[in-house]
Amino acid sequence: METVYIETTIPSLYFDERQDAKTIARREWTRNWWDNHRQRYRLTWNCLHLANANKVGHIRTVNTLLGLHVPQLVTPLELAGEEDYET
């Protein structure tokens, strides 16, 4: 059985009701991803701690040493092939 990790920022943004432009955009991208791709990918809006270029190498090294799958940790924008904006 495959295990999928959904980081808490994804369901949190799905239901976020704030009306600023950044939140509205992220909410729509998140809802689109959730509705269409939730069974296949790991996503996060947590760019400080998870989807962070400085952390990817460390996660890859530790998981490889432990014989674990190395996940792709990306934002919904990165998954869609678009550049993410500053978080």
C-alpha positions as CSV (number, residue, x, y, z in Angstrom):
1,M,0.0,0.0,0.0
2,E,1.3,3.4,-1.0
3,T,1.6,6.1,1.7
4,V,0.9,9.7,0.8
5,Y,1.9,12.6,3.0
6,I,-0.3,15.7,2.7
7,E,1.4,18.6,4.6
8,T,-1.0,20.6,6.7
9,T,-0.7,23.8,4.7
10,I,-2.6,22.2,1.8
11,P,-5.9,21.5,3.6
12,S,-5.5,24.7,5.6
13,L,-5.2,26.8,2.4
14,Y,-8.1,24.8,0.8
15,F,-10.4,26.3,3.4
16,D,-8.7,29.6,4.0
17,E,-11.2,32.5,3.8
18,R,-8.8,35.5,3.7
19,Q,-9.4,37.8,0.8
20,D,-6.0,39.1,0.0
21,A,-4.7,38.4,-3.5
22,K,-1.9,36.1,-2.5
23,T,-4.3,33.9,-0.4
24,I,-7.0,33.8,-3.0
25,A,-4.4,32.7,-5.7
26,R,-2.9,30.0,-3.4
27,R,-6.4,28.8,-2.4
28,E,-7.5,28.4,-6.1
29,W,-4.2,26.6,-7.0
30,T,-4.6,24.4,-3.9
31,R,-8.2,23.5,-4.6
32,N,-7.4,22.8,-8.3
33,W,-4.6,20.4,-7.2
34,W,-6.6,18.8,-4.5
35,D,-9.5,18.1,-6.8
36,N,-7.4,16.7,-9.6
37,H,-4.1,15.3,-8.3
38,R,-4.4,14.5,-4.6
39,Q,-3.8,10.8,-5.1
40,R,-0.4,11.1,-6.8
41,Y,1.8,13.9,-5.3
42,R,3.2,15.5,-2.1
43,L,2.7,19.2,-1.9
44,T,3.3,22.0,0.5
45,W,3.1,25.8,0.8
46,N,5.7,25.5,3.7
47,C,8.6,26.9,1.7
48,L,10.5,27.9,4.9
49,H,10.8,24.3,6.3
50,L,9.9,21.8,3.6
51,A,9.9,22.9,-0.1
52,N,13.1,24.8,0.4
53,A,16.1,24.4,-1.9
54,N,18.4,24.4,1.1
55,K,16.6,21.5,2.7
56,V,16.2,19.2,-0.3
57,G,19.7,17.9,-0.3
58,H,19.6,17.1,3.4
59,I,16.2,15.3,3.0
60,R,17.6,13.3,0.1
61,T,20.8,12.3,1.9
62,V,19.0,11.2,5.1
63,N,16.2,9.3,3.3
64,T,18.8,7.6,1.0
65,L,20.9,6.5,4.0
66,L,17.8,5.1,5.7
67,G,16.6,3.4,2.5
68,L,13.5,5.5,2.3
69,H,11.7,7.0,-0.6
70,V,12.9,10.5,-1.5
71,P,9.8,12.6,-2.0
72,Q,9.4,15.5,-4.3
73,L,8.4,18.4,-2.0
74,V,6.9,21.1,-4.2
75,T,4.3,23.8,-4.2
76,P,1.2,23.5,-6.5
77,L,2.7,26.2,-8.8
78,E,6.0,24.2,-9.2
79,L,4.1,21.1,-9.9
80,A,2.2,22.9,-12.7
81,G,5.6,24.0,-14.2
82,E,5.2,27.6,-13.2
83,E,7.6,29.7,-11.2
84,D,6.6,30.3,-7.6
85,Y,6.6,33.8,-6.3
86,E,8.3,35.0,-3.1
87,T,6.6,33.5,-0.1
